[in-house]
Amino acid sequence: MIDMDFSTRLHDLRVQRELSMDMLVLDLNTRFGLRLNKGTISRWESGQGDPAISYVKCIAAYFNVSVDYLIGLTDVSTPARLLAYSRKLYSKEEAQLIEDVTEHFERKED
């Protein structure tokens, strides 16, 4: 089973965005062409089931967090937060280069 952090993180992300399970299901199904239902989300949030990695990827994309964050491998939720954390590890010049490259690829995705 996936670490319990997945169920907690999924629940917390949904609640932080003030989404009901029904709304989350509708959004995920519409955006990613999935066939989820409220019962599936409920089981995942209660730790009674494990989603396939394809669902984990969709959920991470929907909430704009990394898969690593969603499954509890890191507490750094987004690339922007990872960038802020990396500034502590790199020189100002290296951090600026990372930021520039990140912004470049983010613009390409839009």
Steps between C-alpha positions, in 0.01 A plus 500: 500500500612857436615683811215648701634841407321462165157477662574791731646717226214429260246589767690813607543625143132449426389675820747789453341569163153469647405217265241238581581146393235536230666814363843336503365198315329720241813710447735201471266311268448804278861617487668161464228283350489275804211294633525559872215513748455643848545157659845465345614836637353410840691170509824672403456771762426245770799285403283206398634482147793595285469692174688389192798718416311644203240641743771630733656690208166655407425600858846656538453695177153613604623636833827626350716300741768243438425129511774472762312746719167329445631158607699633793857477373561872552345790682585734210168523318571699184785590268483859628550383858778269384661802338477697823654208686776465240602861555629391837716235331636694204680825440292800387620450143410130496160567656430772243590262217262237641226762529555621143486147358189419704321813379600423141342154513192624684441755219540224240226294668250787470 
